[in-house]
């Protein structure tokens, strides 16, 4: 699951704190804090003023949904990656069958058939 933190990072928002996983604009504005500057001694000045966040709840929630959709659409890639024979096993299949050998091609095809694209 894509988190609010992932959306903030994708939006290039840095130097912030968030307590919890907000579901609404009001929760976001209450739970999000932004470091807006430092004082003369180097201590962070933290703002809870939404006008100083550099991002709105609408932007964050839209980005989170966008990232979740992209993650969901790539499920077959994650499934395939774990199902393919290891590189060592693939090389062994090639060695024993020759490049383009039937055993190698069958092993790769089995994974692609089990986890088809979209």
Secondary structure by P-SEA (a helix, b strand, c coil): cccaaaaaaaacccccccccccccaaaaaaccccccccccccccccccccccccccaaaaaaaaaaaaaaaaaaaaaaaaaaacccaaaaaaaaaacccccaaaaaaaaaaaaacccc
